[in-house]
Amino acid sequence: MASPGHAQSQITGPVSRVTDGDTFRLEGLKPAIRVWGLDAPELGTREGTAATRAMASLITGQTLRCTVRDIDRYRRIVGQCFLPDGRDVAALMIERGVATEYCRYSGGYYKTC
């Protein structure tokens, strides 16, 4: 597994745990990964539970490739992440209607702003 260096580096690894609808962990990597451009409802709400379940069904057991976009104030890696088949995790979550584009940070990348 590559280590997270500066922005635009790549990290790849198997998903070890889904934290919520826009955050997960990779095996062997200490910081969590916050999915770039994605805003999921808060955990503890019905919508947040649905988003977390959707994220888990999408990425559990997968090896993801993430482009590091930033490090957030909680020291999480902010990454644009892709499934092994190349599909964008944030785009899929937005398409499924369980999360929205985080327009403040995405700059309209997913064309929903």
Protein Blocks (a to p, Z undefined) as FASTA:
>chain_A
ZZdfbehiacddddfbdfblmbccdehiabacddehiacddehiaklmmmmmmmmmmmgo
pacddddfbdcfkopacdddddfkopafklmmmmnopaccdfklnnomnopZZ
